[in-house]
Amino acid sequence: MHHAEIGGYLELEHFDGREYHEGAVCLNAARSCLLYLVEARGIGRIWIPAFLCDSVPQSLKAAGVGVSTYEVTADLRPDYDSIDLREGDYLYLVDYYGQLDEKDVLAARDACGGRLVLDEVQAFFRRPLPGIDTIYCCRKFFGVPDGGYLYTDAHLERKLPQARSSQHMVHVLGRMDDGANVHYGEYSASEHLFGSEPVAAMSELTHNLLRAIDYQAVAEARLRNFSLVSERLGTRNELAPVARAGAYMYPFLTRGASPIRKAMQQRKVYVPTLWPGSASLEGMSGRLSRDILPLPIDQRYGADDMTYMCDLLLELLDERADAT
């Protein structure tokens, strides 16, 4: 009779809470969720937005899927005039910053005859709509090593291996001791690893950590911070983002954002570029990548942090205005 190990040093505590997306297919990454659908649905060709992470088209092409790109409008919706769906084509819809309404999703579903994949990587707390293949990412919202959720009625017959996540935990744990800069190299290495990992079931480590989260508190903190930032910066923002529970980041759009982004990073306010591979593109997709400052509003921060960040950004905007 086989027994688990008994004795020895203690491991991470085992948590008994509930995961937010119980009932979904639990995989090792959002990328794996898409590849799972490619196999389960037999997707041969898919339309994706030009404003997107490079890993998506790379993964699709490596899986033998034909890829076409479409433009995104200034309000973060698909430009349907740039889409020429053929019979059997799928449409990949990204819910940027959680700004889509239900009617936007249903319009996309109708436009592609139901062959829709909805990317909710930036909207973890949005519940899926019935009958729509929907992808979520865990590490964009929580301090976990990996993990993705997929809602679909198409399932693989083969049994998936279970992922092992300890190699993705070094930077997560290290940041608590040393800060983000010290472990940024390990973070980058971990991100690179995802591109070569096969589709696998979510690791027990990730499941365990996700059972320890107070999801209501996280969603409320993100909404509260988003609303504070929106109140301070809304009149200076070219976008008019809607505040939603569990918001991802606050998208602040301004022309010539790169110097401001750099100045904020020098003051230890880390504002990423989403996604740098799109920044060189012409049209709205390139501009959205270059000129959106995705401001952090997550559960780690409170009102004082938001005030400091907004004051800094307004100071930099005023300095730029005075220099012109």
C-alpha positions in Angstrom: 0.0 0.0 0.0 1.4 3.4 -1.1 1.6 6.2 1.5 2.6 9.8 1.1 5.7 11.0 2.9 5.3 11.2 6.6 7.5 13.6 8.7 10.4 15.8 7.6 10.3 19.5 7.2 7.0 21.4 6.7 5.9 22.6 3.3 3.6 25.5 2.5 0.3 25.3 4.4 -2.7 23.7 2.7 -5.6 26.0 2.3 -9.3 25.0 2.2 -11.0 28.0 0.7 -12.8 28.0 -2.6 -11.4 29.1 -6.0 -13.3 31.9 -7.8 -13.7 30.0 -11.1 -14.8 26.6 -9.8 -16.2 24.4 -12.6 -13.8 25.7 -15.2 -11.1 23.7 -16.9 -8.0 24.5 -14.8 -4.8 24.7 -16.8 -1.3 25.9 -16.3 -1.6 29.2 -18.3 -3.9 31.3 -20.4 -1.9 30.3 -23.4 -2.6 26.7 -22.7 -6.3 27.5 -22.6 -6.2 28.8 -26.1 -4.2 25.8 -27.4 -6.7 23.5 -25.6 -9.4 25.1 -27.6 -7.4 24.9 -30.8 -7.2 21.1 -30.3 -10.7 20.6 -28.9 -12.5 22.8 -31.5 -10.3 21.9 -34.4 -9.6 25.6 -35.1 -8.0 26.0 -38.5 -8.0 29.8 -38.9 -8.6 32.6 -36.4 -8.7 36.4 -36.4 -6.8 38.1 -33.6 -6.4 41.9 -32.8 -3.1 43.5 -33.9 -2.9 45.0 -30.4 -2.0 41.8 -28.5 0.8 39.9 -26.8 3.3 38.4 -29.3 2.9 35.0 -27.6 -0.6 34.5 -28.9 0.1 34.5 -32.7 3.4 32.7 -32.1 1.6 29.9 -30.2 -1.2 29.7 -32.8 1.2 29.5 -35.7 3.3 26.9 -34.0 0.1 24.8 -33.6 -0.6 25.1 -37.3 -3.4 27.6 -37.1 -3.8 30.2 -39.8 -3.7 33.7 -38.2 -5.2 37.0 -39.6 -5.2 40.3 -37.7 -7.8 43.0 -37.3 -7.6 46.6 -36.1 -8.9 47.9 -32.7 -10.9 51.1 -32.4 -10.1 54.0 -30.1 -12.7 52.7 -27.6 -11.0 49.3 -27.4 -13.5 47.5 -29.6 -12.9 45.5 -32.7 -12.9 47.4 -36.0 -15.2 45.1 -37.9 -14.4 46.8 -41.2 -11.0 45.2 -40.9 -12.3 41.7 -40.5 -13.1 39.4 -43.4 -14.4 36.2 -41.8 -14.6 33.2 -44.0 -16.6 30.0 -43.4 -15.2 28.2 -40.3 -13.0 31.1 -39.2 -12.9 31.9 -35.5 -12.8 35.4 -33.9 -10.5 36.1 -30.9 -12.0 39.0 -28.8 -9.9 40.7 -26.2 -11.7 42.4 -23.3 -9.1 45.1 -22.8 -9.0 46.4 -19.2 -12.4 44.8 -18.7 -14.2 47.5 -20.7 -16.5 45.4 -22.9 -20.2 45.3 -22.2 -22.3 42.2 -22.6 -23.7 43.6 -25.8 -20.2 43.9 -27.2 -19.5 40.2 -26.6 -22.9 39.2 -28.0 -22.3 41.3 -31.1 -19.0 39.6 -31.6 -20.6 36.2 -31.2 -23.2 37.0 -33.8 -20.6 38.5 -36.2 -18.7 35.2 -36.3 -21.6 32.8 -36.1 -20.7 31.7 -32.6 -17.1 30.8 -33.4 -15.8 33.1 -30.7 -13.0 32.9 -28.2 -13.3 35.6 -25.5 -10.0 36.6 -23.8 -10.8 37.8 -20.3 -7.1 37.8 -19.2 -7.6 41.4 -18.1 -11.0 40.8 -16.4 -10.6 37.9 -14.0 -13.8 38.8 -12.1 -16.1 38.9 -15.1 -18.3 35.8 -15.1 -18.5 34.0 -18.4 -21.5 34.2 -20.6 -23.2 30.9 -21.4 -22.0 29.1 -24.6 -19.0 31.3 -25.1 -15.4 29.9 -24.9 -13.8 32.2 -22.3 -10.2 32.4 -21.1 -8.9 33.8 -17.8 -5.4 34.3 -16.4 -4.5 34.0 -12.7 -1.0 35.6 -12.4 -2.2 38.9 -13.8 -4.3 39.4 -10.7 -2.7 37.5 -7.9 0.8 36.5 -6.6 0.6 33.0 -8.0 3.2 31.3 -10.2 0.9 30.5 -13.1 -2.6 29.2 -13.9 -5.4 29.7 -16.3 -9.2 29.0 -16.4 -11.2 28.0 -19.4 -15.0 27.8 -19.8 -16.0 25.6 -22.8 -18.2 22.7 -23.7 -15.5 21.2 -25.9 -13.2 18.9 -24.0 -10.1 16.9 -24.8 -10.4 13.1 -24.5 -6.7 12.7 -23.6 -5.6 13.1 -20.0 -3.3 16.0 -19.4 -0.2 15.9 -17.3 -0.2 18.1 -14.2 2.0 21.1 -14.3 4.8 21.7 -11.7 5.0 25.4 -10.7 7.9 25.7 -8.2 10.2 27.0 -11.0 7.8 30.0 -11.4 7.8 30.9 -7.7 11.3 32.4 -7.2 10.4 35.9 -8.2 7.1 35.8 -6.5 8.6 34.9 -3.2 11.8 37.0 -3.7 9.8 40.2 -4.2 8.6 40.0 -0.6 12.1 40.0 0.7 14.0 42.3 -1.8 11.6 44.2 -4.1 10.8 43.8 -7.7 14.0 45.1 -9.3 16.2 42.5 -7.6 14.2 39.6 -9.0 13.1 41.1 -12.4 15.5 38.8 -14.2 13.9 35.7 -12.6 10.5 37.1 -13.5 11.5 37.5 -17.2 13.0 34.0 -17.2 9.7 32.6 -15.8 7.7 34.4 -18.4 10.0 33.0 -21.2 9.4 29.5 -19.9 5.7 29.7 -20.6 6.3 29.8 -24.3 7.8 26.3 -24.3 5.6 24.6 -21.7 3.0 22.1 -23.0 -0.7 22.3 -22.2 -1.1 20.8 -18.7 -3.5 20.7 -15.8 -3.1 23.4 -13.2 -0.4 22.6 -10.6 -1.4 21.7 -7.1 0.7 24.6 -5.8 -1.3 27.1 -7.8 -4.6 25.5 -6.8 -3.6 25.7 -3.2 -2.6 29.4 -3.4 -5.8 30.2 -5.2 -7.8 28.7 -2.4 -6.3 31.1 0.1 -7.5 34.4 -1.6 -10.3 36.6 -0.3 -11.7 37.3 -3.7 -14.4 39.8 -2.5 -11.8 41.9 -0.7 -9.5 41.9 -3.8 -12.4 42.9 -6.1 -13.5 45.7 -3.8 -9.9 47.1 -3.3 -9.3 47.1 -7.1 -12.6 48.9 -7.7 -11.9 51.4 -4.9 -8.5 52.3 -6.3 -9.7 52.5 -9.9 -12.4 54.9 -8.8 -9.9 57.1 -6.9 -7.6 57.3 -9.9 -10.4 57.9 -12.3 -11.7 60.8 -10.1 -8.2 62.4 -10.1 -7.2 61.8 -13.7 -10.4 61.4 -15.7 -10.3 64.9 -17.2 -6.8 64.4 -18.5 -7.4 61.0 -20.0 -8.2 60.5 -23.7 -10.1 57.3 -22.7 -13.2 57.2 -20.5 -12.7 53.8 -18.8 -15.6 52.4 -16.8 -15.0 51.4 -13.2 -15.8 47.7 -12.6 -15.3 45.4 -9.6 -12.0 43.7 -9.7 -10.5 46.1 -12.3 -7.2 45.1 -13.9 -5.4 48.5 -14.3 -6.4 52.0 -15.0 -5.7 52.8 -18.7 -4.5 56.4 -19.1 -4.1 57.4 -22.7 -1.9 60.4 -23.6 0.1 61.3 -26.6 3.9 60.8 -26.2 3.6 58.6 -23.2 7.1 57.0 -23.4 9.0 59.8 -21.6 6.4 59.9 -18.8 6.5 56.2 -18.4 10.3 56.3 -18.1 10.1 59.1 -15.5 7.5 57.2 -13.5 9.6 54.1 -13.5 12.6 56.1 -12.2 10.4 57.1 -9.3 9.6 53.4 -8.7 6.1 53.6 -10.1 6.3 50.7 -12.6 4.1 51.2 -15.6 4.4 48.6 -18.3 4.0 48.8 -22.0 1.2 46.5 -23.3 2.3 45.1 -25.6 5.7 46.2 -26.8 5.5 44.0 -29.9 2.6 46.2 -31.1 4.2 49.5 -30.4 5.8 49.7 -33.9 2.6 49.2 -35.7 0.8 52.0 -37.6 -2.8 52.9 -36.8 -4.7 52.7 -33.6 -3.1 49.4 -32.4 0.3 50.9 -32.4 -0.9 54.0 -30.6 -2.7 52.1 -27.9 0.4 50.1 -27.2 2.7 53.2 -27.1 0.5 55.7 -25.4 -1.6 53.9 -22.8 -0.1 54.1 -19.4 -1.6 51.1 -17.5 -1.6 52.4 -13.9 -1.4 49.8 -11.1 -4.6 49.9 -9.0 -4.4 46.4 -7.5 -5.1 45.1 -4.0 -1.6 45.8 -2.7 -2.3 49.5 -2.5 -4.5 52.0 -0.7 -5.6 55.6 -1.1 -2.2 57.1 -0.1 -0.5 55.1 -2.9 -3.1 56.2 -5.4 -2.7 59.8 -4.4 1.0 59.7 -4.7 0.9 58.0 -8.2 -1.7 60.5 -9.5 0.2 63.5 -8.1 3.3 62.3 -9.8 1.6 61.7 -13.2 -0.1 65.1 -13.1 3.2 66.8 -12.2 4.9 65.1 -15.2 2.0 66.1 -17.5 2.2 69.7 -16.4 6.0 69.8 -16.9 5.5 68.5 -20.4 2.8 71.1 -21.1 5.1 73.9 -19.8 7.9 72.7 -22.0 5.9 72.9 -25.2 
